[in-house]
């Protein structure tokens, strides 16, 4: 079944109206929850930074042990 020009125009208007509604709703939500989202993002970055630092510390420790083994020295227990 072919769609007529009238149907096409109606669908276009309907989509535009819904798009405007959705955009308006999402803007209002973003404005209302701006501080909450900022706080969430700060917390997420802080946790991620701690994870990266822990990973880097572990990686440096393993690399130091590898260098010592390559030189023929026995790796000591490294805590720092």
C-alpha positions as CSV (number, residue, x, y, z in Angstrom):
1,X,0.0,0.0,0.0
2,X,1.5,3.3,-1.0
3,X,1.5,6.2,1.3
4,X,-0.1,9.4,0.1
5,X,1.4,12.9,0.3
6,X,-1.1,13.7,3.0
7,X,0.0,10.7,5.1
8,X,3.7,11.6,4.6
9,X,3.1,15.2,5.7
10,X,1.1,14.0,8.7
11,X,3.9,11.6,9.7
12,X,6.5,14.3,9.3
13,X,4.6,16.7,11.5
14,X,3.9,14.0,14.1
15,X,7.6,13.1,14.3
16,X,8.6,16.7,14.6
17,X,6.1,17.3,17.4
18,X,7.4,14.2,19.2
19,X,11.0,15.2,18.7
20,X,10.3,18.6,20.1
21,X,8.6,17.1,23.2
22,X,11.5,14.7,23.8
23,X,14.1,17.4,23.4
24,X,12.2,19.6,25.8
25,X,11.8,16.8,28.3
26,X,15.5,15.9,28.2
27,X,16.5,19.5,28.6
28,X,14.3,19.9,31.6
29,X,15.6,16.7,33.2
30,X,19.2,17.8,32.6
31,X,18.6,21.2,34.2
32,X,16.9,19.7,37.2
33,X,19.6,17.1,37.8
34,X,22.6,19.1,36.8
35,X,24.2,19.1,40.3
36,X,23.5,15.5,40.9
37,X,25.2,14.6,37.6
38,X,28.2,16.7,38.3
39,X,28.6,15.0,41.7
40,X,28.2,11.6,40.1
41,X,30.9,12.5,37.5
42,X,33.3,13.8,40.1
43,X,32.9,10.6,42.1
44,X,33.4,8.4,39.0
45,X,36.6,10.3,38.1
46,X,37.9,10.0,41.6
47,X,37.3,6.2,41.7
48,X,38.7,5.8,38.2
49,X,41.8,7.8,39.2
50,X,42.4,5.5,42.2
51,X,42.1,2.4,40.0
52,X,44.6,3.8,37.5
53,X,47.0,4.7,40.2
54,X,46.8,1.3,41.8
55,X,47.4,-0.3,38.4
56,X,50.4,1.9,37.6
57,X,51.9,1.1,41.0
58,X,51.5,-2.6,40.4
59,X,52.9,-2.3,36.9
60,X,56.0,-0.4,38.2
61,X,56.6,-3.0,40.8
62,X,56.5,-5.9,38.3
63,X,58.8,-4.0,35.9
64,X,61.3,-3.4,38.6
65,X,61.2,-7.1,39.5
66,X,61.8,-8.0,35.8
67,X,64.7,-5.6,35.5
68,X,66.3,-7.2,38.6
69,X,65.8,-10.7,37.3
70,X,67.3,-9.6,33.9
71,X,70.5,-8.4,35.7
72,X,70.7,-11.6,37.6
73,X,69.8,-10.2,40.9
74,X,67.1,-11.7,43.1
75,X,64.1,-9.4,43.5
76,X,63.4,-8.4,47.1
77,X,60.0,-7.9,48.4
78,X,59.0,-4.5,47.1
79,X,56.3,-2.6,49.0
80,X,56.7,0.9,47.5
